[in-house]
C-alpha cells in the first residue's frame, strides 16, 4: 500500500464518516426509539452492508450494476419501499407513548441488525460512491488492485463502525432525556418515522434524476 495515498485516504475517510448522512440518520433514529442495543445493532447491520459493498467493488460487480440502470432503479425502489414500511411502522407505534418516563422501548438485536443490513444493501448510492471514491487511492504500480480496494473499503468500514457505534449509543442519552418530557415522548416515534420517510424520498428522487 502506498503510504502517502493511504494517509490521504484516512484523512478523507475520517471527514466523510464524521459528516452526517443517511446511514447516520438511520442509526440515530434506531437509537432514539429502541435504546442502546438497537443503536448498536443498526450500526453493526450497516457495517455488514458496507462489507458487501466493499466486496462488490473489489470484485468488479459494482461496475456491472452501474452499466445496468434498470437493476439500479429496482434496487433503489426496493430500498425506498422498505424504508416507507418502516416509517409506517414507526408512526403507528404507540408503545412509547405509554412507556414509563426515562425507559426505552428495548428491541432485540437481530431484527434491528437486519434493518441496518437491508437499509445499507438497498442503497445503490453507497455502492456508486465506493466505486468512485476507493479507486482514487489505489496504486496500480503495486499490483493486486482488488486487494488494495478491499483493504481501503475495510478500513473505511471500521472507521464508520466506530463512529456509528458512538452515534447509536449517544442517541440513547438524548432519547432518555426526551422521554422525561411527555410531549417529546409522544413525538419520538413520529420523528423516527419522518427520518425513514426522508431517506426513502432520497432514494426515489435519486432514481428519478
Secondary structure, DSSP 8 states (H G I E B T S, - for coil): --HHHHHHHHHHHHHHHHS--HHHHHHHHHHHHH-HHHHHHHHHHHHHHHHHHHHHHHHTHHHHHHT-HHHHHHHHHHHHHHHHHHHHHHHH--TGGGS-TT------HHHHHHHHHHHHHT-HHHHHHHHHHGGGG--GGG--HHHHHHHHHHHHHHHHHHHHHHHHHHHHHHHHHHHTSHHHHHHHHHHHHHHHHHHHHHHHHHHH-
